[in-house]
Amino acid sequence: MSDSTGSRPTVAVVTGASRGLGRGIAAALAERKMRVIAVARDAKRLETVAVETGAEPVAGDAADESIAARLLEAHRPGLVVLCAGASPLLRPLQLHTWQTFSANWQVDTQSAFVWLRNALLLPMQPGGVIVIVSSMAAVRGSPLSGGYAGAKRTQWMMAQYAADESARLKLDLRIHCLLPMLNPNTELGRAAVAAYAARAGVHPEEFAKRLGPSLTPAIMGRAVVDLYENPGRWDQLAYQIGADGLKPLS
């Protein structure tokens, strides 16, 4: 996939690209011949992603504002996918400390903030697309995940704020927020399924069956490609995503 000149591949930056849904997104974009800048803290896992997909690894904290500013300015990406997130400590509210409760605010929410802020200030090139990966916990809550649901809801709010600012400043940026369904196909999802299964007194496989057909990293990757390539079809801010793909959320 080339940029508007037709001569260079579109640059995509994907945070949280070393595992789970982020890795699936990076792989799908690389398959579309995009130049993928893969950002994550785990350098070893990133190298594996680079070997398997051809993505360019950048080891670092996606919540570090200097990394966001540097990569946006250096690469002028046409697509930014913000999928970095902390794995929440899975226990009831009273067994959290403030530090464990707020972990997702320090990673998920902060990283979305610094990338959106810098994209608006730079600004990104007109026509650029930003996709924030939130969670359906933002709608349904997540009582064993501390502040996770609130952090994810705030990501959704920030997507709306950024879209409003893009329109007000006439920046021509397209911003979306994706809310994945709980699924057992990532490390975070498997841990959550196990915790909620234990709370319900059932085996994790039985709990997973109750969730129905599940989202996979490959489905997530294809959905982001479709979202990017078909703006006329996908013109809403927020979408639920599960095994059947994207579904608009009001």
C-alpha positions in Angstrom: 0.0 0.0 0.0 1.5 3.3 -1.1 1.0 6.9 0.1 -0.7 9.6 -1.9 2.3 9.9 -4.2 2.1 6.2 -5.1 5.8 5.8 -4.7 6.3 5.1 -1.0 4.7 2.6 1.3 2.3 4.0 3.9 3.9 4.2 7.3 2.0 2.7 10.2 3.0 2.9 13.8 1.6 0.2 16.1 2.1 0.4 19.9 1.8 -2.7 22.0 2.9 -4.7 18.9 4.9 -7.4 20.6 2.0 -9.6 21.6 -1.8 -10.3 21.4 -4.0 -8.0 19.4 -1.2 -5.5 18.7 0.9 -8.2 17.1 -2.0 -9.3 15.0 -2.5 -5.7 13.8 1.2 -5.3 13.0 1.2 -8.6 11.0 -1.9 -7.6 9.0 -0.6 -4.2 8.1 2.8 -5.7 7.0 0.9 -8.1 4.8 -0.6 -5.1 3.1 2.9 -3.9 2.2 2.8 -1.1 4.7 6.0 0.0 6.4 5.2 -0.9 10.0 7.0 0.7 13.0 6.3 -1.7 15.9 6.6 -0.2 19.4 6.7 -2.2 22.7 8.8 -2.5 25.8 9.8 -6.1 25.3 12.7 -6.0 22.9 13.1 -9.7 22.6 9.5 -10.2 21.6 9.7 -7.3 19.2 12.7 -8.9 17.4 10.5 -12.0 16.9 7.8 -9.8 15.4 10.3 -8.1 13.2 11.6 -11.4 11.9 8.1 -12.8 11.2 6.5 -9.7 9.7 9.3 -7.4 8.5 8.1 -4.7 10.9 10.7 -2.2 12.2 11.1 -2.7 16.0 11.3 0.2 18.4 11.8 -0.9 22.0 10.4 1.6 24.4 7.5 2.7 26.6 4.6 3.8 24.5 3.5 6.2 27.3 6.8 8.1 27.0 6.0 11.4 25.3 9.4 11.7 23.8 9.0 8.4 21.9 5.6 9.5 20.6 6.9 12.9 19.5 10.0 11.5 17.9 8.3 8.8 15.9 5.5 10.9 14.7 7.9 13.6 13.5 10.4 11.3 12.0 8.0 9.0 10.1 4.9 11.1 9.5 2.7 8.0 9.6 -0.5 7.7 7.7 -1.9 5.3 10.4 -1.3 5.1 14.1 -2.7 2.2 16.1 -2.6 2.6 19.9 -2.8 -0.9 21.4 -0.3 -0.7 24.3 -1.7 -1.7 27.6 -0.8 -3.1 31.0 -2.0 -6.5 32.2 -4.2 -5.7 35.1 -3.8 -7.4 38.5 -6.9 -9.7 38.6 -8.5 -9.4 42.1 -11.5 -7.8 43.8 -11.4 -4.1 44.6 -10.6 -4.5 48.3 -7.5 -6.5 47.5 -6.0 -3.8 45.3 -3.7 -1.0 46.4 -4.0 2.3 44.6 -0.8 1.5 42.7 -2.2 -1.8 41.3 -5.7 -0.3 40.8 -4.3 2.6 38.7 -1.8 0.6 36.6 -3.9 0.8 33.4 -4.2 4.5 33.8 -0.4 4.8 33.8 0.0 2.8 30.6 -3.2 2.4 28.5 -4.7 5.9 29.2 -1.4 7.8 29.4 -0.1 6.3 26.2 -3.3 7.2 24.3 -3.1 10.7 25.7 0.5 11.4 24.7 0.1 10.0 21.1 -3.2 11.9 20.6 -1.7 15.1 22.0 1.4 15.0 19.8 -0.6 14.0 16.7 -2.8 17.1 17.2 0.1 19.4 17.9 2.5 18.3 15.1 0.0 17.8 13.4 -0.2 14.5 11.5 -0.6 14.8 7.8 -4.2 15.5 6.6 -6.0 12.3 5.9 -4.1 10.4 8.7 -5.9 7.8 10.8 -5.6 7.1 14.5 -7.1 3.9 16.0 -7.3 3.6 19.8 -7.8 0.0 21.1 -10.0 0.2 24.2 -12.1 -2.6 25.5 -15.8 -3.6 25.9 -15.0 -3.3 29.6 -15.5 0.4 29.0 -19.2 -0.4 28.5 -19.7 -3.4 30.8 -17.2 -2.9 33.6 -14.6 -5.3 34.9 -14.8 -5.8 38.6 -11.7 -8.0 38.9 -9.4 -5.6 36.9 -9.0 -2.6 39.2 -9.2 0.6 37.3 -9.0 -1.1 33.9 -12.6 -0.4 32.8 -12.3 3.3 33.7 -9.0 3.6 32.0 -10.5 2.1 28.8 -13.6 4.3 29.0 -11.4 7.4 29.2 -9.6 6.2 26.1 -12.9 6.3 24.3 -13.6 9.7 25.6 -10.2 11.0 24.5 -10.9 9.6 21.0 -14.0 11.7 20.9 -12.2 14.8 22.2 -9.4 14.4 19.6 -11.9 13.9 16.8 -13.7 17.1 17.9 -10.4 19.0 18.0 -9.4 17.7 14.5 -12.7 19.0 13.1 -12.4 22.3 15.0 -8.8 22.9 13.8 -9.5 21.5 10.3 -6.8 18.9 10.6 -8.6 16.2 8.5 -7.6 13.4 10.9 -9.8 10.3 11.1 -10.0 8.9 14.6 -11.6 5.6 15.7 -11.9 3.7 19.0 -12.2 -0.1 18.9 -13.6 -2.0 21.8 -12.6 -5.7 21.7 -14.8 -8.4 23.3 -13.3 -10.5 26.1 -11.6 -13.5 24.5 -9.2 -16.3 25.4 -6.8 -15.7 22.5 -4.4 -13.3 24.1 -2.4 -13.5 27.4 -4.5 -10.8 28.9 -7.7 -12.5 27.8 -6.7 -15.9 29.0 -5.9 -14.5 32.4 -9.2 -12.7 32.7 -11.2 -15.7 31.5 -9.5 -17.8 34.2 -10.1 -15.3 36.9 -13.8 -14.8 36.0 -14.3 -18.6 35.6 -12.9 -19.1 39.1 -15.2 -16.4 40.5 -18.1 -18.2 38.8 -17.0 -21.6 40.0 -16.6 -23.1 36.5 -13.7 -24.3 34.4 -12.1 -21.7 32.1 -13.1 -23.6 29.0 -16.7 -23.6 30.1 -16.6 -19.9 30.8 -15.0 -19.3 27.4 -17.8 -21.2 25.7 -20.3 -18.9 27.4 -18.7 -16.0 25.6 -19.4 -17.5 22.2 -17.2 -17.3 19.2 -14.1 -15.3 20.1 -12.0 -12.5 18.6 -8.5 -13.5 17.5 -5.5 -11.3 16.7 -5.9 -12.2 13.0 -9.5 -11.0 13.0 -8.4 -7.8 14.8 -5.7 -7.2 12.2 -8.0 -7.6 9.3 -10.5 -5.3 10.9 -8.0 -2.5 11.3 -6.9 -2.9 7.6 -10.6 -2.7 6.5 -11.2 0.3 8.7 -8.2 2.1 7.2 -8.8 1.2 3.6 -12.6 1.8 3.5 -13.4 5.1 5.2 -16.7 5.3 3.4 -17.9 2.1 5.0 -16.5 2.8 8.5 -17.3 6.4 9.3 -18.3 6.1 13.0 -16.0 6.9 16.0 -16.4 3.7 18.0 -16.9 0.1 17.2 -17.3 -3.1 19.2 -15.1 -5.9 17.7 -15.6 -9.6 18.2 -15.5 -12.8 16.1 -17.9 -11.3 13.6 -15.8 -8.1 13.1 -16.8 -4.5 13.6 -20.1 -3.3 15.0 -20.8 0.4 15.4 -21.4 1.7 18.9 -23.5 4.9 19.5 
